[in-house]
Amino acid sequence: MEELKAALQRFLEQQDLYNAEFGLFEEHEIRLRPEPVHCEIDEQIPVSPELMYLYSHYEIRDSKAQGTQKLRNAAVEIGDAAVLFFAAPEHLHRQQLGYRWIGQSEPYRESETWPRQHVVIANFNDDPLIVDTSVPGSPVYAGVAGGRPECVASSLGDLFLALAILIEGARAFGGEVVDEETYETKPAYLEQVEPPLRALLGAERAEHLCEFLSFNIYIS
């Protein structure tokens, strides 16, 4: 678990630096807890050791959700190109609606095609970021526009290291990584993040991650 701990620390460092300079949200982030806690997670949700470490040691902060029926989540900004929303552990059951559980209203029925070990932990533009809780390390998959999920990181730790790389790159561009005229991701930004992403994830997973994040020019 030390690798995941180090990855989360690296991610938090970049998240906090970015939010302090360019962040659009307040009290809407992932935050280290003062002490580990026991998390309330629906018993129907399979939880890997890595996910349990994340939720017990880190808080999903969402001040505007307090006292409301809103699904509580934390916003992770990657410049002006993408915002990912990570669900709080107590709302993981709701996060699975439309994926593992389907239907227009309660009682929802379980999908016959969705693997039970797959847990949606975050969304970007309604596309899911998925952890396979049955595999050591908790590999991460991403689905795009209802297509077959593709692996974007071989472990949960690698996902957070990749996010740290992308956020650090966005900081170097003053948070502006999308071309205002073409609405494409700036080639210079992708050229900066490509080498460390490839080294960390491998070329195929790095490309799938960029596709998931709707970067208009993919790593080649």
Secondary structure, 3 states (H helix, E strand, C coil): CHHHHHHHHHHHHHHHHHHHHHCCCCCCCEEECCCCCCCCCCCCCCCCHHHHHHHHHEEECCHHHCCCCCCCEEEEEECCCEEEEEECHHHHHHHCECCCEECCCCCCEECCCCCCCEEEEEEECCEEEEEECCCCCCCEEECCCCCCCEEEECCHHHHHHHHHHHHHHHHHCCCCCECCCCCCECHHHHHHHHHHHHHHHCHHHHHHHHHHCCCCCCCC
